[in-house]
Amino acid sequence: MIKLEKKQVKFVSILIAVIFIGSVVAIALTQTGNIASAASSSNVGVVEYDQIMVQHPDMKTLDEQLKTAIADIKKEFDEKSASMNDQEKQDYYIQCQERIFQRREELLAPVMQSIDAAIKAVADKRGLSVVLAKAAVIYGGQDITQEVIAQLGKK
């Protein structure tokens, strides 16, 4: 078995790191031309889902319904928790939070479905095979966010 001194181990480690970095740079340089051409002819779409949600025509109504539901649940909590001890209040508060979350999900479900349908319609029209959230994409893809928002406005 070969015994290496600390200096030799350090030198070998640095040498391996330099070779690795050099090979990564070489691969990147050889692929640069392929990336540029792939981005322009990509069949991958990207959307800013949050922007679509904010600009969805039904969001104002949904916000009002959610605020009403929260106010109703808060009123109910205040009435029922008046005679509870601290532990009971905490448990009941958690139940109320879960009810608010569930109500939010119920209200959001049709909005999410309509957004997904609009994304699919735009993707089909553009011939895109994949649509990803823009936040998950570092480079490339065709941004179809505004087209999806326009599609939602047609409904």
N, C-alpha and C positions, 0 to 999 in steps of 0.2 A: 504494500500500500504506500502511496506517495504522501509524504508529509510536506505541507506547504507552510511557509511562515506567513505572518500577518501581512507583510508587504506584498508577498506574491499573491495572496488571496485577493487583496484589494486591487492589485494590478489586473488580475484575470477578470474580476467583476467589472471594472471600468472598461476593459477591452470588450467584453460581451455586451455591455450597455451601448458602447459606441457602434459596434457592428449592428445591433438591433435598431438603433436610431437611424443609422445610415440606410439600412434596408427599408425602413418605413418611409423615409424621405424619397428614396429611389422609386418605390412603388407609387407614392403620391404624385411624383413628377410624371411618371409614365401614364397615369390615369387622368390627368388634368384635362386632356382633350376629350376623353370619353365622357367626363362629367358634364362639360359644357354642352355637348351635343345631346346628351340624355335629358338635360333639364328642359331644353326647348321643345323636345318632342315627347315629353313625358305623358303617360296616360294616368298619372296620379294627380288627384286634386287635393287641395287643402282648404279648410274653412276655419274661420275664427268663430267657434261655436258660441262663445260668450256674447260676441257682438250680434250674432243672429238672434240669440235669446232676448237681448235688450231691445232689439228693434222689431221683435215679433208683434204683429198687430193685436194679439190677445193678452199681452203682458200687463197692460194697464188694468184691464178687468181682473186678471188673475191676482195682481197685487192688491186690489181693493177687496176681493173675496178673501184673500189670505189675512189681510188686516182685520176684517170683520170676524173671521174665525178666531184669530188670536185674541181679539177683544172679548169675544164670547167666552172663550176658555179661561181668560184671566178673571173675568167677572165671576164665573163659576168657581174658580179656585179661591178667590177672595171670600165668597160666601161659605163654601164648604170647609175651608181651612181655619176659619175663625175659632172653631171649637176643638181643633186638633193639637196634639203635642208636637214638639219639634220633629221627632222621627216620622210621625204620620204626615206632617206637612212636607217633609223632604220626599217621602215616597210618593205622595200625591202630586207633588211638583214634577217629579220624573215622569209620572203617568201623563200629566198634562203636556209636557215637552214632547213625549212620544206621539200624543194625539196631534199636536201641531205639525210635527214632522210628517206624520201619515197624511194629514190633510194637504200639506204642501205637495207631497208626492202625487196625491190624487189629482190636484189641480194642474200640476206640471205634466202629467202623463199625456194628455191630448196635444199639448204644445210641443212636447218632444217628438211625438209621432208625426205631427205636421212638418216639423223641421226635418226629420229623417226622410219623409216623403219628398219634400222639396229638394233636399240634397240628392236623392236618388234621381229625381226628374232632371235636374241640371246635369248630373253626372252622365245619365243616359243620353241626353241631348248632345253633350260634348264628347261622348265616347270614352269616358274615364272608367277605368276598371277598379280603381281604389280611390277613396277619399279619406283623408286623415285630418286630425286636428292640427292646425298650423303650429301650435306650441310643441308638437312632437316631431316636427320636421326641421332639420337644421338647414337643409338646402334643397331647392328644387320643388317641383309640383306646381300646378296651376291653381292660383287663388280664385275660388269661385264664390267667395262669401257674398259679394254684392249681387251676384246673379241669384243666389239662394234667397236673399232678402227680397229681391224683386219678385221671385216666384211666389213667396209667401204673401206678398201684397196683391197678387192676382186672385187669391182664393177668397 
